[in-house]
Amino acid sequence: MKAKIISMNNCQKCQMLKALVPDADVVMVEPLDIIQFARVADIKVMPFVVLLGEPQELADKIKEL
């Protein structure tokens, strides 16, 4: 399973999360590029984390939450 941090420039919370999880990939986005997705997914804060993996891996991870 792979985690990607979706981040913006000049975001202190994003920088703190990157420091806490140095092995995660970071994807920098412009706010206008992600706003439609954020609305649909009900994301209200930055950064957010995307988990990538096989369906079974993701199902197990969701159950842990």
Secondary structure, DSSP 8 states (H G I E B T S, - for coil): -EEEEEE-TT-HHHHHHHHH-TTSEEEE--HHHHHHHHHHHT--SS-EEEEES-HHHHHHHHHH-
